[in-house]
Structures are given as structure tokens and as C-alpha cells.
Amino acid sequence: IGAGLTSYLFQLWQPSGQSAVYVPLVPTVSVPYLSAVPFFGAILAKQNLLTYAAAALLALAVYLLARTRLGLVLRAVGDDPNAAHVRGVDVLKVRYAAFLVGGALMGLAGAVQAHFIGFIAPDNYLPMLTFQVWVMLIVGGSGSNRGAVIGAVLVWAIWAGSGALVASFVPAELQARAAALQIVAIGVMLCIILLVRPNGLFGALADKRKFLLNPSATDTSGKKP
């Protein structure tokens, strides 16, 4: 629904038939000395200002979630809403607030990305992008910060690696059709991981942490985890 409304409103706002609106790029900043380090210098110390700002905001968000009462309330609602309700937390209000803030941050990220790539186009946000992010979280394991990072690295490595293989070994006239093999590679990896580890790579660790924090918690079958 959101993707369809975005595309429709974009066409109303831009009736000339253009598929994209170009915006200024944010300048790239090189960190002295660090940017000269082979390989890692270009990745970590030669980025635009948005990348540095996003890294700083991510560190702040991790601190707020781990060290403040707000983070404790959010984690309590996510881990055991019944226990949080008993302690006086308005679970419904917290969930609504988290949903609204999360949606606002995603909208802000889309607006900021326009200055990262240089244009705005609704076609950039196709269901495939949602599928990739969803697979990253499922592969890493729900409820695990470490799993989210490892899942993102693993899925993107397979996506980029399969794309490079297609570009190297498939004739140019067939590459557009063979690009669908990237989706196949991601799907096969997802099936294998779910068969071997149904909770994801680090999902079991998240479940164990919940049990250690609240040994009396039960799962949906009524048994202790």
C-alpha cells in the first residue's frame, strides 16, 4: 500500500513524466592519515558526511537502548510484555510509540538517501529491498543485535557475490534475465539456514538471554524455553 501510494503521489507532484528528481549530493570527507590505509581506509575513513552522521546516531541509539530507562522499557516490552505490564508499563502505548518513531526514522532515512545517491525515485524502493532486509533479520535471528549485523553482512555478501558471478560468466545479452539467480541464491541460503537453525544463526542466544532474565517465562506452547 505504501509503495503504491508513494508512486502515485510522486506522479501527482511530478506530472512532467520524469521518473526521478535530482538533488545535490553530500560531499565526501577524508579523514587525514586514516584514509591512506590500504583497503580499509577507503571504506572507513573516506565517506560522505551522512555516513559519519549515521554511524554517530547508531552509537547513540545503542547507548540509549542499553543504558537508559527508555531502552530498558523498550527491551522489557519486547522480551516479556506481561512482566512489563505488571511493573506498570503501558505496553500498548510503548508499542504505538515505537511503531511511529520507527516509521518516522525510515521515512527520514529515505529522504537522506536521496542526497547520498543524488536523486529521488519511488522505483528505488521496490519489494525486493524489503525482502532483502527481512532475510537479513531472519538469517541473523530475531531479537539479536549481533545476528542482525551478521545477517546483513552475510546476505549482502551472497547478493553481491552472485551478481559478480553473473556478470563474469553469463553473456551480456543474457545478464538481465540471469540476474534473477541472485534471488534464487538468497532463497536457497534462507531455506538451508531455517532447516539447520530454525531460530536463525543467533536466535537461540536471544532466547537464552530472555530465559536468564526471566526464568519463569514460557513460550507459546506453555513450556519453559
N, C-alpha and C positions, 0 to 999 in steps of 0.2 A: 504493500500500500504506500509506504513512504517513498520507495523508489519511483513508483508511478506518479505520485503527486509532485515529487521534485522535478521530474522530467516535464510534466505538463505546465507547472508554474514557470519553469525556465523558458519554455517556448512562449508563454504569455509575456514574460519580461523581455525576451529577446526575439521579437517576431520577424526579424530580418532573415531567418533561416540559418543563421550561424550555429554551429554545434558546440562552440566554445567561446568563452570570453577571456581575453588575455589580461594578466595582471602583472605588476612589477615583481621581479624576483628579489629575494632577500640576499644580501651579499655574503660571500664566503669569507670566513676569518681563519687565518692560520695561526696557531699557537707557536710562538718562537721556540726553536730548538726541537720541540716535540714533533712538529710536522715534518721534520727532516728524517725521522726514524723510518727505516725501510718498512714497507707494507703497513704496519700498524699506525705510522704517523699520518698517512692519508685517511685512514679510517677513523681514528680517534681525535686527531688534532687539526684537521683541515676540513671543517664543516661550516655550514652557514649558521647564522645566529639562532634560527629556530631550533636546530638540533641541540645546541647548547642549552637553550631555554627549556626544551622538553626534558633533557637529562636532569636539569636542576629541579624542575617541577616534579619529576618522578621521584627523586630523592626526598623531596619534601613530603610527597604523598606517602611514601613508605614510612617516614618518620611519624607522620600523623596517625597512620593506621597502627603502628607498633607501640607508640609511646604516649598517646593522649587518650583521654576518656572517650572522645568521639570515635577513635579507632577501636577501642575496647567494646563500645556499644555495637558498632557495625559488625565486628567479628563475633560477638555474642549472639546477635540476631541471626547471623549466617550459620553458626555452628549448632546452636540449640535455642530456637525461638521460644520454646516453652519455658526453659530456665530463665531466659532474659525477661519474659513477661512476669514471671514470679518475682523477679528482682525489681519490678516497677518500670520496666522499659516498655514504651508504647511501640510494639513491634510493627503494627500496620503503618504508623506514621514514619518510622525509620525506613521501612521498605519503600514507601512512596517517595521519601526524600532522596534515597539512594538511586531510585529509578530516574527521578527528574534530574538530579545532578549528573548521573551517568549519561543521560541523553543530551544534556547541555554540553558536556565535555566532548562527546562525539561530534556534535554539530560544530563546536569550536575547532576541533581537530580537522574537520573537512574544510572549514574556511581558511585555516592556517596552511593546510596542504596546498591550497591554490597558489600561495606565494612561494611554496617550495618547488613546485613543478612549473609555475608560470602561467597557468590558465585554469578556468573553471569549466567543467563539463560533466553533466549528470551521468553520462555513459561511463565515466571512470568508476562509478560505484555500482557495479553490476553484482548480481547474486554470487558470482564466483569469489569476490572478495570476502563476503560474509561466510561462504563455505570454507575458505582458507583459514579465517580466524577461528571458526568453530572447530575445525580439525585440529588446529594448534592446541586449543584448550582441552579437547578430548584426549589427544595423544599424551599431553603432559600430565593430565589428571586433574579433575575438578577439585577446587579448594586448595591447590598447592601453588604457591608463588614460584617455587623452583620449577615445578612442572610446566607452568605457563611459559617461562623463559626457554627451557629446553625444548618444549614442543614447538615453539615458534622457530627456533634455530633449525630443528630437525626437518620440519615441514618445508620451510623456505629453502633449505639446502637441497631437498629432493626436488622441489619445484624448479629451482634454478639449474640443478644438475641435469634433470631430464630435458629441460629446454636447451641446454648446451649440447646434449647428445643429439637431439632432433636437428639442431642447426648444423651439426658437424657431419652427420651420416645420412640425412634424408635429403633427396634432391630439392632444389629451391622451389620447383613448381608444386611439390607435394608438402611443403613445410606447413602451410596454413592448415591443411587437413590433419597432418600428423601432430600438430600442437595439442590436439585433444588427448594425446597419450600422456601429457602431463597430469591431466585429471585422473586418468587411469592409474598412474603411478601413485598418486596421493591416496586414491581409494584402496588400492592393494595394501599399502602400508597401514592404513587405518584398520582394515579388516584383520591383518596379521596381529597388530598390537592389541585390538579388542579381544581376539581369540586367546592370546597369551596372557595379557593383563587387562581384564575387563574394566578395571578402575583407572586405566591409564598408567603411564610409567611411574608417577609419583602419587597416584591416588590413594594407595594403601597407606602411605606415610601420613597423608592428611587425615584419613580415618583413624589411624592410631593416635594422632595428636588429639583429635576430638575425644577419644576414649580416655586418654590420660587426663584431659581437662575435666571430663565429666564421666566417671566410670559407670554411673547409673543410666547413661543414655542408651537407648535401644534403637534398632534400625526399623525399617518399615515392616519387617516380619515379626517384630516383637521380641527378637533375641538380641542379646548383647553383642556388639561387634567384636 
